[in-house]
Amino acid sequence: MRGWMRDLSDLALPTECGGCGSPPAVLCARCRALLERAEPRRVRPVPEPPGLPVVHAAAPYAREVRALLLAHKERGALALTGALGGALAEAVRAGLGAEPGRSTAESRAGPVLLVPVPSARWAVRRRGHDPVRRMALVAAGRLRRAGVPARVAAVLRQRRPVVDQAGLDARRRRENLAGALEVRAGGAQLLAGGRVVLVDDLITTGASLAEAARALRATAGTRWERDMPVYRGATREGREERQTGPRAQRGKSVHGAPEKEPMNIIGSAVRAAVIAAPRDSFE
């Protein structure tokens, strides 16, 4: 109800641009162009946290883009969701366009599953909405209209409380989030056969996306992973070698053969997309 009231107030009352403050639109033409004309690229924070998936961002986190994200997240400017979700969709498309080590047919196989990085429960209650999930829903709709099968799979949740990340350096952010996320019961089945893309509004140190990817990797051995092709990570760039052979044979044990540990395929298959990143993290 609270979100609907905000939407109505944005439409009915004169306001100012969430990016630059110019009246009377909630998003002026110039700030809208910053999002719509952005060219998403790969980003890497320095230092890069272990386990960080390949991340693409739509725009630098500066000035108007920063103001737009804060207005949407902290001040409930829900009329910005469409433009921000559209930028997120473009970052997702950029990340899916070139998957190292995979053929074109493999890269296009299966629906795109957008997995939002969950916010802390206290933050959602304080804001009155979940900004990343809102933008993910818009992004999925934009992808579908462009002919890309996509849906939101909100399968991650916080398994323990975390403190506010503001003011923490990269090391403390990693410590704060270590082991904080998990896949919901039944979540692995929702991801079966899809191309998983973690989505968030922003990347700074990469701690949140690295922890989210870790939680997905922890689903090793579930039905989701047993039913998907297996890839071995080869390099930092994410090249993989596909394991061939009938699925039934790959999962069958052979009497007398050395026992193998279950393989975790999600490490190289997962991608991530965000709306903004620090300017110096763009490749």
Backbone torsions as a table, in degrees:
resi	resn	phi	psi	omega
1	MET	NA	-41.9	179.8
2	ARG	-60.2	-42.4	179.1
3	GLY	-63.7	-40.7	178.5
4	TRP	-62.4	-40.6	179.2
5	MET	-63.0	-38.8	178.0
6	ARG	-65.3	-43.7	178.3
7	ASP	-57.3	-45.7	-178.8
8	LEU	-64.9	-40.5	-179.6
9	SER	-66.3	-36.2	177.8
10	ASP	-62.3	-35.9	-178.3
11	LEU	-79.7	-35.0	-171.1
12	ALA	-90.3	-28.1	-172.9
13	LEU	-106.3	142.2	174.3
14	PRO	-59.5	142.2	-177.5
15	THR	-145.5	-171.3	178.7
16	GLU	-128.2	161.7	-177.5
17	CYS	-63.2	131.9	179.4
18	GLY	-68.0	-17.9	-178.9
19	GLY	-91.5	-50.6	-174.3
20	CYS	-115.3	-9.7	178.0
21	GLY	85.0	3.2	-179.6
22	SER	-78.1	140.5	178.2
23	PRO	-83.9	167.9	-4.2
24	PRO	-104.9	2.2	-174.0
25	ALA	-88.9	150.3	177.7
26	VAL	-68.4	-20.1	176.2
27	LEU	-145.6	109.8	-177.6
28	CYS	-75.7	166.7	-176.1
29	ALA	-62.7	-37.5	-178.2
30	ARG	-67.8	-44.4	179.4
31	CYS	-70.1	-34.2	175.7
32	ARG	-62.0	-39.7	-179.6
33	ALA	-65.1	-31.9	177.8
34	LEU	-59.0	-34.5	179.5
35	LEU	-85.1	-43.6	-173.9
36	GLU	-73.8	-29.5	-177.8
37	ARG	-98.9	4.9	179.7
38	ALA	-65.3	146.6	177.1
39	GLU	-112.1	98.6	-176.6
40	PRO	-58.9	142.6	178.5
41	ARG	-139.9	167.1	176.9
42	ARG	-72.4	143.3	178.6
43	VAL	-128.1	149.6	177.7
44	ARG	-143.0	116.8	175.7
45	PRO	-69.9	157.0	176.2
46	VAL	-124.3	117.7	0.7
47	PRO	-74.9	152.6	178.9
48	GLU	-86.5	121.4	-176.9
49	PRO	-68.9	147.3	177.0
50	PRO	-58.9	139.3	176.4
51	GLY	84.1	3.3	179.9
52	LEU	-70.4	126.2	177.2
53	PRO	-73.6	173.1	174.2
54	VAL	-64.9	127.3	-174.9
55	VAL	-120.6	134.3	172.3
56	HIS	-117.5	139.6	179.9
57	ALA	-124.5	148.3	-177.3
58	ALA	-82.1	-37.6	-171.4
59	ALA	-152.7	156.4	175.1
60	PRO	-66.3	144.4	178.5
61	TYR	-84.3	87.8	-177.3
62	ALA	-156.8	149.2	171.8
63	ARG	45.5	-114.1	-171.7
64	GLU	-63.2	-40.3	-179.5
65	VAL	-64.8	-42.0	176.4
66	ARG	-60.2	-45.1	-179.4
67	ALA	-63.6	-37.9	179.2
68	LEU	-64.9	-44.3	179.8
69	LEU	-64.4	-41.1	179.4
70	LEU	-68.7	-38.5	178.8
71	ALA	-62.6	-41.3	179.6
72	HIS	-70.2	-44.9	-174.3
73	LYS	-75.3	-50.9	-169.9
74	GLU	-95.8	-27.7	-177.4
75	ARG	-107.9	3.1	174.9
76	GLY	67.0	34.4	177.1
77	ALA	-80.5	78.0	-171.5
78	LEU	-70.6	-16.9	176.7
79	ALA	-66.3	-13.6	178.3
80	LEU	-85.2	-8.7	-174.0
81	THR	-58.3	-40.9	-177.6
82	GLY	-61.1	-48.6	-178.5
83	ALA	-67.5	-41.3	179.3
84	LEU	-67.8	-40.7	177.0
85	GLY	-64.5	-34.3	176.5
86	GLY	-65.0	-41.2	177.2
87	ALA	-64.5	-38.4	177.6
88	LEU	-63.4	-40.5	178.5
89	ALA	-59.5	-39.7	179.4
90	GLU	-67.5	-36.5	176.6
91	ALA	-65.3	-39.0	176.9
92	VAL	-62.0	-46.6	-179.3
93	ARG	-60.7	-40.0	179.6
94	ALA	-62.9	-40.3	-179.7
95	GLY	-69.3	-31.2	-179.4
96	LEU	-83.7	-15.8	-174.4
97	GLY	-68.9	-26.7	-178.4
98	ALA	-142.5	99.8	178.5
99	GLU	-106.5	104.6	-174.9
100	PRO	-53.6	134.7	175.0
101	GLY	83.1	1.5	-178.8
102	ARG	-120.3	143.1	178.8
103	SER	-73.1	166.4	179.1
104	THR	-59.8	-41.8	-179.3
105	ALA	-63.7	-41.8	179.6
106	GLU	-67.0	-39.1	-178.1
107	SER	-65.6	-28.3	-177.6
108	ARG	-95.1	-2.4	-176.3
109	ALA	-76.6	136.4	174.3
110	GLY	82.0	156.2	179.2
111	PRO	-70.8	155.9	174.0
112	VAL	-84.4	125.3	-177.4
113	LEU	-111.9	108.7	-179.3
114	LEU	-86.4	117.9	-178.0
115	VAL	-108.5	104.6	179.8
116	PRO	-67.6	139.9	170.1
117	VAL	-73.1	120.5	-173.0
118	PRO	-73.0	143.2	173.1
119	SER	-84.2	159.1	174.9
120	ALA	-62.4	145.0	-177.9
121	ARG	-57.6	-40.0	-178.6
122	TRP	-65.3	-33.0	179.6
123	ALA	-70.0	-40.2	178.0
124	VAL	-63.9	-42.0	178.9
125	ARG	-63.7	-42.8	-178.4
126	ARG	-65.8	-41.2	-177.9
127	ARG	-78.6	-26.1	-177.1
128	GLY	82.7	5.8	177.0
129	HIS	-164.1	167.1	178.2
130	ASP	-108.6	96.5	-171.5
131	PRO	-62.5	-39.5	-177.1
132	VAL	-68.7	-41.4	179.0
133	ARG	-65.3	-38.9	176.9
134	ARG	-59.0	-47.7	-177.8
135	MET	-68.4	-34.6	177.6
136	ALA	-63.2	-40.2	178.6
137	LEU	-63.0	-41.2	177.1
138	VAL	-65.0	-44.3	-179.3
139	ALA	-60.5	-41.7	178.7
140	ALA	-62.1	-40.5	177.8
141	GLY	-64.0	-41.2	178.4
142	ARG	-63.8	-41.4	179.3
143	LEU	-63.8	-42.5	179.3
144	ARG	-62.3	-41.6	179.4
145	ARG	-65.7	-23.6	177.5
146	ALA	-89.2	5.6	177.9
147	GLY	90.6	9.9	179.2
148	VAL	-103.4	114.6	178.5
149	PRO	-63.0	122.1	-175.2
150	ALA	-150.2	148.9	173.5
151	ARG	-153.9	163.5	178.8
152	VAL	-91.7	132.4	176.3
153	ALA	-123.1	92.1	-177.8
154	ALA	-83.5	73.3	-172.1
155	VAL	-98.0	-8.0	-178.8
156	LEU	-94.6	147.4	174.7
157	ARG	-146.6	161.3	176.4
158	GLN	-82.4	130.1	180.0
159	ARG	-97.1	-9.9	176.4
160	ARG	-154.4	157.3	-179.7
161	PRO	-67.1	148.8	173.5
162	VAL	-128.5	157.7	178.5
163	VAL	-88.7	166.3	177.5
164	ASP	-60.6	131.4	-177.4
165	GLN	-74.3	-19.2	-176.8
166	ALA	-58.3	130.7	177.9
167	GLY	89.7	-8.4	179.4
168	LEU	-89.1	141.5	175.5
169	ASP	-80.3	178.5	-174.1
170	ALA	-59.0	-44.2	-178.7
171	ARG	-63.5	-45.8	-178.7
172	ARG	-68.7	-30.9	175.5
173	ARG	-65.6	-42.9	177.9
174	ARG	-62.0	-43.1	179.2
175	GLU	-64.9	-39.7	-179.2
176	ASN	-62.8	-36.5	-174.4
177	LEU	-97.4	-9.4	-175.5
178	ALA	-56.4	118.7	179.0
179	GLY	72.0	15.2	-174.5
180	ALA	-82.9	-19.5	-175.6
181	LEU	-112.3	155.1	174.7
182	GLU	-151.4	161.9	176.3
183	VAL	-83.7	132.6	179.0
184	ARG	-61.3	157.2	175.1
185	ALA	-58.1	128.6	-178.1
186	GLY	84.1	-5.0	-177.3
187	GLY	-66.1	-34.8	-179.1
188	ALA	-60.3	-39.0	179.5
189	GLN	-65.4	-32.9	179.4
190	LEU	-68.0	-22.2	-178.3
191	LEU	-94.1	-3.8	-174.5
192	ALA	-59.7	128.1	173.7
193	GLY	78.4	5.1	-177.0
194	GLY	-107.2	168.2	174.0
195	ARG	-96.9	111.9	-171.2
196	VAL	-86.3	127.8	175.9
197	VAL	-128.6	113.7	172.4
198	LEU	-70.3	138.1	179.7
199	VAL	-129.0	142.9	177.1
200	ASP	-150.3	168.0	179.5
201	ASP	-79.2	-29.0	-168.8
202	LEU	-153.1	146.7	168.0
203	ILE	-121.1	133.0	174.1
204	THR	-118.9	-77.5	177.6
205	THR	-87.6	-17.9	-176.6
206	GLY	87.6	2.0	-176.0
207	ALA	-63.4	-41.6	-177.6
208	SER	-65.6	-45.3	-179.2
209	LEU	-68.7	-36.2	178.1
210	ALA	-65.1	-40.3	178.5
211	GLU	-68.8	-38.9	177.8
212	ALA	-63.3	-42.0	177.7
213	ALA	-64.4	-39.3	177.5
214	ARG	-59.7	-42.7	-179.7
215	ALA	-63.0	-36.7	177.0
216	LEU	-69.1	-39.6	178.6
217	ARG	-64.1	-27.8	-179.0
218	ALA	-68.2	-7.2	177.4
219	THR	-83.8	9.6	178.9
220	ALA	-52.5	135.0	178.6
221	GLY	93.6	-7.3	177.1
222	THR	-79.0	171.6	-180.0
223	ARG	-59.7	-36.0	-179.9
224	TRP	-56.3	-48.3	-177.0
225	GLU	-75.2	-33.6	-179.8
226	ARG	-66.3	-28.0	-175.6
227	ASP	-92.5	2.8	-178.7
228	MET	-110.3	155.3	174.9
229	PRO	-58.6	150.8	-176.5
230	VAL	-103.5	133.2	178.0
231	TYR	-125.0	139.4	175.1
232	ARG	-100.2	126.2	176.3
233	GLY	-66.1	136.0	-176.2
234	ALA	-114.6	-40.0	-176.9
235	THR	-142.1	173.9	177.0
236	ARG	-62.2	-25.5	-178.6
237	GLU	-77.3	-7.7	174.9
238	GLY	91.5	19.6	177.3
239	ARG	-70.7	144.6	-179.7
240	GLU	-130.7	159.0	174.1
241	GLU	-118.9	119.9	-177.5
242	ARG	-77.0	135.7	176.7
243	GLN	-86.6	120.5	-175.2
244	THR	-93.3	172.8	178.6
245	GLY	112.9	155.2	179.6
246	PRO	-56.3	143.6	-178.0
247	ARG	-58.8	-40.8	-178.1
248	ALA	-62.8	-38.2	-179.4
249	GLN	-70.6	-36.5	-178.9
250	ARG	-62.9	-30.5	-177.0
251	GLY	-94.5	-1.2	-173.2
252	LYS	-92.6	135.2	177.6
253	SER	-84.1	149.7	179.5
254	VAL	-115.2	128.5	-177.5
255	HIS	-61.0	129.0	177.4
256	GLY	88.8	-12.0	-179.4
257	ALA	-80.2	150.1	177.6
258	PRO	-61.8	139.5	-177.3
259	GLU	-74.9	136.3	-178.6
260	LYS	-108.7	146.1	176.2
261	GLU	-74.0	148.7	177.2
262	PRO	-62.2	136.8	-178.1
263	MET	-88.9	147.2	179.3
264	ASN	-107.8	107.3	-174.6
265	ILE	-89.8	-12.9	-171.5
266	ILE	-73.3	-20.8	-175.8
267	GLY	-57.1	-41.7	-178.3
268	SER	-95.7	-21.5	-176.6
269	ALA	-78.6	-30.7	-175.5
270	VAL	-71.9	145.6	174.1
271	ARG	-127.0	171.1	177.3
272	ALA	-141.8	149.0	179.4
273	ALA	-141.9	140.0	178.5
274	VAL	-137.1	165.0	177.5
275	ILE	-79.1	-41.5	-173.3
276	ALA	-139.9	156.3	178.4
277	ALA	-151.7	156.9	176.3
278	PRO	-55.2	142.6	-174.6
279	ARG	-57.0	-38.1	-175.6
280	ASP	-78.5	1.0	178.2
281	SER	-95.1	-7.2	-179.3
282	PHE	-75.8	137.3	176.6
283	GLU	-79.3	NA	NA
